[in-house]
């Protein structure tokens, strides 16, 4: 199953295993069971601490559990965890074998202290770059707390089950049989959902923090750059962010980050966080800002968070980024994660052999259509304008594909469904006004970004698109408040531009602090 390079890597990792454990497989006569058996036999042969049994009786076949000797660990993979999930498999093996996870001890204690019984089921796909973090977070929870049962399920392997449960987006997590959440989640985010007292404890800790010289709101490329530049000046710096990496974490291939020929979003997001942590920066994750109160004569600026906590600062840098723009048509909200999706790499495998649509003829939309064409039965790309906006090389590739139809100068009007899932998309020809309905199973929306600035309305100057108006120095309409990245009026929403703007905003904030304290 594993090529020589991966096998060598895994064998080296398994030398860190200190405690014996079993792999217990539930298999049948299928080809996938044979593949899983081959993988597990290969793993078992790499360490004398690992025992393989093939007498498992789980209903999902193929699947396997990781069971540390003398414990009641309940972690099961109903999958052949390769592709993007190979790292998840490696970590599960190491953690089960006693190797300590690189997680804060406070977080581990919170997992162990959770009361009650928890039965998690996580649907993922091996091509999903957003899934591994959720899979690894749940795996850690199962290994740390015997009252937590976790089953990781490959949606492509168990497609009938996915259809019965109407799972149309990954990762999707069920808890005790009920839908809990959809999308990438860290272990802290999962804990926040199941630990009812976590928000209040967080708010109490945050309220007790001293004022910052610079408070950065946002943890994407702009926010990370701003934090590093501020911290290097030796001033008290804080970062408050919903998730580190921001929208970069939802990006697969990054090939235009100068000096790095190719990387992907999760890798870059992790590198951003690691770099910021090299400095004396107070990182406050899983926090969303809900209000900004500008400083007045003799008072500090205040940022209120959704949990009620208030952070104070002498200067603020807003780097809140952007989110996917929606179609804003009837049915879209109702069928989000039920056929309406925004990540073709994550959710594409769930529509294998089905008909889907891609909305948007820019680079993102055309790239999505090309990727999906290799998985689904047919792709129809919808473009509002008379011509596609994507690069010529992408258009050439798109038009070469036999299972792609391109509709230009059309307007989507309604997402149609049966109450459970998407069944069709209605649209009209903009030239003739003629209405049409196309039967399909999935709709992938790729029509640009909206700035995350709703909480700033009435406080700071925004343009008609909701972007924060900034000058050449990154200054906003409010003294002491700066902004950078995709949430601003700076043109061209690119990672490398956001980083430069973050650095510039930070230098401007430092200059503001020097001037304001010199009087």
Buried (B, 14 or more C-beta within 10 A) or exposed (E): BBEEEBBEEBBEBBEEBEEBBBBBBBBEEEEBBEBBBEBBBBBBEBBEBBBBBBEBEBEBBBBBBBBBEEEEBBBBBBBBBBBBBBBBBBBBBBBBBBBEBEBEEEBBEBBEEBEEEBBBBBBBBBBBBBBBBBBBBBBBBBBBBEBBBBBBBBBBBBBEBBBEBEBBBBBBBBBEEEBBBBBBBBBBBBBBEBBEEBBEEBBEEBBEBEBBBBBBBBBBBBBBBBBBBBBEBEBBBBBBBBBBBBBBBBBBEBEEBEEEEEBBBBBBBBBBBEBBEEBEBBBBBBBBBBEBBBBEEEEBBBBBBBBBBBBBBBBBBBBBBBBBBBBEBEBBEEBBBBBBBBBBBBBBBBBEEBBBBBBBBBBBBBBBBBBBBEBBBBBBBBBBEEEBBBEEEBBEBBEEBEBBBBBBBBBBBBBBBEEEBBBBBBBBBBEEEEEEEBEBBBBBBBBBBBBBBEBBEEBBEBEEEBBBBBEEEBBBBBEBBBBBBBBBBBEEBBBBBBBBBBBBBBBBBBEBBEEEEEE
